[in-house]
């Protein structure tokens, strides 16, 4: 048996079996690593040490068969207390426990349990019973294990239910996101189609306007021959130089008439003896002789004289 001395004593390595008895005011006086150095220790007595909590490494003593934690101030056990799978005897008398960890259901080897003088949850206290004798403590171990297994199943079921709720919520969110994305795609598709239709209309309008512009010159060229084939086109207004030539021709004609009239008067009338008419007749005779020197004019004059 391996024991420790009284309060404040040092750990003594007397190996008579695998029992370790620690009577210390604080578990920290014996480091957990030192306890773990005794992996084959099967019995551990930590009663009457005013312990308020157990370190998580404590659950590494998986070879423990009997554990006495009575008459301490423990408010809770480590969450992985169920790792002590070989534990058969557990004394938790006179502590401050209200509930047990869910992993307690894994202590399948537990045969004896004492939970007296703890402020237990009413449901757990009713399951545990009084634990006044050996038989009741054995029944307590069995009933508490069954109760903790039921609690574990309920918690697992609740966890699964919450996971299912979370999955359903995630599915709904994903479906909502897909619907939103589909709506956005449809909106973009509609906007793209509207933009395409708008551009097509603009293109058609420009094309129609271009065709109208091309038709206008053709209409004007088609209307021009009709005006020629129909009524006579209007004569352009007389220009200024045309009118001047007409006036000049008229003056020349009047002058010729005056000259011819004077010549006739000087040749036929009695005025031919006047000095003015004598000069006129002389000029006329000279001009007539000059013109007769040309054959064509002679021929014209002969023809004219014959007529």
C-alpha positions as CSV (number, residue, x, y, z in Angstrom):
1,X,0.0,0.0,0.0
2,X,1.3,3.5,-1.0
3,X,0.2,6.2,1.5
4,X,1.0,9.8,2.3
5,X,1.4,11.1,5.7
6,X,-0.9,13.5,7.6
7,X,-1.7,17.0,6.4
8,X,1.4,18.7,4.9
9,X,3.3,15.4,4.8
10,X,5.4,14.2,1.8
11,X,4.6,11.5,-0.6
12,X,6.1,8.2,0.5
13,X,6.8,5.4,-1.9
14,X,5.8,2.3,0.0
15,X,4.5,-0.2,-2.4
16,X,2.2,-2.6,-0.6
17,X,-0.2,-3.2,-3.6
18,X,-1.4,-0.2,-5.5
19,X,-3.2,1.9,-3.0
20,X,-2.5,5.6,-2.6
21,X,-3.8,7.5,0.4
22,X,-3.4,11.3,0.3
23,X,-4.5,13.4,3.3
24,X,-3.5,16.9,2.1
25,X,-5.0,20.3,2.5
26,X,-4.6,21.1,-1.2
27,X,-4.3,18.6,-4.1
28,X,-1.8,21.0,-5.7
29,X,0.8,20.0,-3.0
30,X,1.0,16.7,-4.9
31,X,1.3,17.6,-8.7
32,X,-1.0,15.7,-11.0
33,X,2.1,14.6,-13.0
34,X,3.4,12.9,-9.9
35,X,0.1,11.1,-9.5
36,X,0.2,10.2,-13.2
37,X,3.6,8.6,-12.5
38,X,1.7,5.9,-10.7
39,X,-0.4,4.7,-13.6
40,X,-1.2,1.4,-11.9
41,X,-2.6,3.0,-8.7
42,X,-6.1,1.5,-8.3
43,X,-7.2,3.0,-5.0
44,X,-7.0,6.8,-4.2
45,X,-8.3,8.4,-1.0
46,X,-8.6,12.2,-1.2
47,X,-11.2,12.6,1.5
48,X,-11.2,15.5,4.0
49,X,-8.9,17.8,1.9
50,X,-11.3,20.8,1.3
51,X,-10.9,20.4,-2.4
52,X,-13.1,22.7,-4.5
53,X,-12.2,21.3,-7.9
54,X,-10.2,18.6,-9.7
55,X,-7.7,19.4,-12.5
56,X,-8.6,18.0,-15.9
57,X,-5.4,15.9,-15.9
58,X,-6.8,14.0,-13.0
59,X,-9.0,11.9,-15.3
60,X,-5.8,10.4,-16.8
61,X,-5.7,8.0,-13.8
62,X,-7.7,5.4,-15.8
63,X,-6.6,2.5,-13.6
64,X,-8.4,3.7,-10.6
65,X,-10.9,1.2,-9.2
66,X,-11.8,2.9,-5.9
67,X,-11.9,6.7,-5.4
68,X,-12.8,8.5,-2.2
69,X,-13.6,12.2,-2.6
70,X,-15.9,12.5,0.5
71,X,-16.0,15.5,2.8
72,X,-14.5,18.1,0.4
73,X,-16.0,21.2,-1.2
74,X,-16.3,20.0,-4.8
75,X,-18.9,22.0,-6.8
76,X,-18.4,20.0,-10.0
77,X,-16.5,17.1,-11.5
78,X,-14.3,17.4,-14.6
79,X,-16.2,17.2,-17.9
80,X,-14.3,14.1,-19.0
81,X,-14.7,12.3,-15.7
82,X,-16.1,9.4,-17.7
83,X,-12.6,8.4,-18.7
84,X,-12.2,6.6,-15.4
85,X,-13.8,3.5,-17.1
86,X,-12.4,1.0,-14.5
87,X,-13.9,2.9,-11.5
88,X,-16.1,0.6,-9.4
89,X,-16.4,2.4,-6.1
90,X,-17.0,6.2,-5.8
91,X,-17.6,8.1,-2.6
92,X,-18.8,11.7,-3.1
93,X,-20.3,12.1,0.4
94,X,-20.7,15.6,1.8
95,X,-19.6,17.9,-1.1
96,X,-21.4,20.7,-2.9
97,X,-22.3,18.9,-6.1
98,X,-25.6,19.9,-7.9
99,X,-25.2,17.9,-11.1
100,X,-22.9,15.3,-12.6
101,X,-21.1,15.6,-16.0
102,X,-22.8,13.8,-18.9
103,X,-19.7,11.7,-19.4
104,X,-20.6,10.1,-16.0
105,X,-22.7,7.7,-18.1
106,X,-19.5,6.1,-19.4
107,X,-18.6,4.7,-16.0
108,X,-20.0,1.3,-17.0
109,X,-18.0,-0.6,-14.3
110,X,-19.4,1.5,-11.4
111,X,-21.0,-0.7,-8.7
112,X,-21.1,1.6,-5.6
113,X,-21.9,5.3,-5.3
114,X,-22.6,7.6,-2.4
115,X,-24.1,11.1,-3.1
116,X,-25.5,11.9,0.4
117,X,-25.2,15.4,1.8
118,X,-25.0,17.2,-1.6
119,X,-27.4,19.9,-2.8
120,X,-28.3,17.8,-5.8
121,X,-30.8,18.7,-8.5
122,X,-34.2,17.4,-7.3
123,X,-34.5,15.0,-10.2
124,X,-31.0,13.6,-9.6
125,X,-31.6,13.5,-5.8
126,X,-34.7,11.4,-6.3
127,X,-32.9,9.0,-8.6
128,X,-29.9,8.7,-6.2
129,X,-32.0,7.8,-3.1
130,X,-30.8,7.9,0.5
131,X,-27.6,5.7,0.3
132,X,-27.9,4.7,3.9
133,X,-26.4,1.3,3.5
134,X,-24.4,-0.9,1.1
135,X,-27.4,-2.1,-0.8
136,X,-28.8,1.4,-1.3
137,X,-25.4,2.7,-2.5
138,X,-25.2,-0.1,-5.0
139,X,-28.7,0.8,-6.2
140,X,-27.7,4.4,-6.3
141,X,-24.8,3.5,-8.7
142,X,-27.1,1.6,-11.0
143,X,-29.9,4.1,-11.0
144,X,-27.6,7.1,-11.5
145,X,-25.9,5.4,-14.4
146,X,-29.2,4.7,-16.0
147,X,-30.3,8.3,-15.4
148,X,-27.1,9.7,-16.8
149,X,-27.4,7.5,-19.8
150,X,-30.9,8.8,-20.4
151,X,-29.7,12.4,-19.9
152,X,-26.9,11.6,-22.4
153,X,-29.4,10.3,-24.9
154,X,-31.7,13.3,-24.4
155,X,-28.8,15.7,-24.8
156,X,-27.6,13.8,-27.9
157,X,-31.2,13.9,-29.2
158,X,-31.4,17.6,-28.4
159,X,-28.0,18.2,-30.1
160,X,-29.2,16.3,-33.2
161,X,-32.4,18.3,-33.2
162,X,-30.5,21.5,-33.0
163,X,-28.2,20.3,-35.8
164,X,-31.3,19.4,-37.8
165,X,-32.8,22.9,-37.1
166,X,-29.5,24.5,-38.1
167,X,-29.3,22.4,-41.3
168,X,-32.9,23.3,-42.1
169,X,-32.2,26.9,-41.5
170,X,-29.1,26.7,-43.6
171,X,-31.1,24.9,-46.4
172,X,-33.7,27.6,-46.2
173,X,-31.0,30.3,-46.3
174,X,-29.3,28.6,-49.2
175,X,-32.7,28.2,-51.0
176,X,-33.4,31.9,-50.3
177,X,-30.0,32.8,-51.7
178,X,-30.5,30.7,-54.8
179,X,-33.9,32.3,-55.3
180,X,-32.4,35.7,-54.9
181,X,-29.5,34.9,-57.3
182,X,-32.0,33.5,-59.8
183,X,-34.1,36.6,-59.5
184,X,-31.1,38.8,-60.0
185,X,-30.1,36.7,-63.0
186,X,-33.6,37.0,-64.4
187,X,-33.5,40.8,-63.8
188,X,-30.1,41.1,-65.5
189,X,-31.4,39.0,-68.4
190,X,-34.5,41.2,-68.8
191,X,-32.5,44.3,-68.6
192,X,-30.1,42.9,-71.2
193,X,-33.0,42.0,-73.5
194,X,-34.6,45.5,-73.0
195,X,-31.2,47.1,-73.9
196,X,-30.9,44.9,-76.9
197,X,-34.4,45.8,-78.1
198,X,-33.8,49.5,-77.5
199,X,-30.6,49.3,-79.6
200,X,-32.5,47.4,-82.3
201,X,-35.2,50.1,-82.4
202,X,-32.6,52.8,-82.6
203,X,-30.8,51.0,-85.4
204,X,-34.1,50.5,-87.3
205,X,-35.0,54.2,-86.9
206,X,-31.6,55.3,-88.2
207,X,-31.9,52.9,-91.1
208,X,-35.4,54.2,-92.0
209,X,-34.2,57.8,-91.8
210,X,-31.3,56.9,-94.1
211,X,-33.7,55.3,-96.6
212,X,-35.9,58.4,-96.5
213,X,-32.9,60.6,-97.2
214,X,-32.0,58.4,-100.1
215,X,-35.5,58.5,-101.5
216,X,-35.7,62.4,-101.6
217,X,-33.2,63.0,-104.4
218,X,-34.8,60.3,-106.5
219,X,-38.2,61.9,-106.2
220,X,-36.8,65.3,-107.2
221,X,-35.1,63.7,-110.3
222,X,-38.3,61.8,-111.2
223,X,-40.3,65.1,-110.9
224,X,-38.0,67.0,-113.3
225,X,-38.8,65.0,-116.5
226,X,-42.5,65.2,-115.8
227,X,-42.3,69.0,-115.9
228,X,-40.6,68.8,-119.3
229,X,-43.0,66.3,-120.8
230,X,-46.0,68.3,-119.5
231,X,-46.4,72.0,-120.0
232,X,-43.6,74.0,-121.5
233,X,-41.0,75.2,-119.1
234,X,-41.0,78.8,-118.3
235,X,-38.5,80.9,-120.2
236,X,-35.9,82.3,-118.1
237,X,-36.3,86.1,-117.5
238,X,-34.5,88.2,-120.1
239,X,-31.1,89.2,-119.1
240,X,-29.9,92.8,-119.1
241,X,-27.4,92.4,-122.0
242,X,-30.2,90.9,-124.2
243,X,-32.3,93.9,-123.7
244,X,-29.4,96.2,-124.5
245,X,-28.8,94.4,-127.8
246,X,-32.4,94.7,-128.7
247,X,-32.3,98.5,-128.1
248,X,-29.1,98.7,-130.2
249,X,-30.6,96.8,-133.1
250,X,-33.6,99.0,-133.0
251,X,-31.4,102.2,-133.1
252,X,-29.4,100.7,-136.0
253,X,-32.6,99.9,-137.9
254,X,-33.9,103.5,-137.3
255,X,-30.5,104.8,-138.5
256,X,-30.6,102.6,-141.6
257,X,-34.1,103.8,-142.3
258,X,-33.0,107.4,-142.0
259,X,-30.0,106.8,-144.3
260,X,-32.1,105.0,-146.8
261,X,-34.8,107.6,-146.7
262,X,-32.2,110.4,-147.2
263,X,-30.6,108.4,-150.0
264,X,-34.0,108.0,-151.8
265,X,-34.7,111.6,-151.4
266,X,-31.4,112.6,-152.8
267,X,-31.7,110.2,-155.7
268,X,-35.3,110.6,-156.8
269,X,-36.5,114.0,-155.7
270,X,-35.6,117.4,-157.0
271,X,-33.3,117.9,-154.0
272,X,-30.6,115.9,-155.8
273,X,-29.1,119.1,-157.1
274,X,-28.6,120.4,-153.6
275,X,-25.0,120.3,-152.3
276,X,-25.9,117.9,-149.4
277,X,-27.5,115.5,-151.8
278,X,-24.7,115.8,-154.3
279,X,-22.2,114.6,-151.7
280,X,-24.5,111.8,-150.6
281,X,-25.0,110.7,-154.2
282,X,-21.2,110.7,-154.8
283,X,-20.6,108.5,-151.7
284,X,-23.4,106.2,-152.8
285,X,-21.9,105.8,-156.3
286,X,-18.4,105.2,-154.9
287,X,-19.7,102.5,-152.6
288,X,-21.7,100.9,-155.3
289,X,-18.7,100.7,-157.6
290,X,-16.6,99.1,-154.9
291,X,-19.2,96.5,-154.1
292,X,-19.5,95.6,-157.8
293,X,-15.9,94.7,-157.9
294,X,-16.7,91.5,-156.0
295,X,-18.2,88.7,-158.1
296,X,-20.7,87.5,-155.6
297,X,-22.0,90.9,-154.8
298,X,-22.1,91.6,-158.5
299,X,-24.2,88.5,-159.0
300,X,-26.5,89.4,-156.1
301,X,-26.9,92.9,-157.5
302,X,-27.6,91.6,-161.0
303,X,-30.2,89.2,-159.6
304,X,-31.7,91.9,-157.6
305,X,-31.8,94.3,-160.6
306,X,-33.4,91.7,-162.8
307,X,-36.1,91.2,-160.2
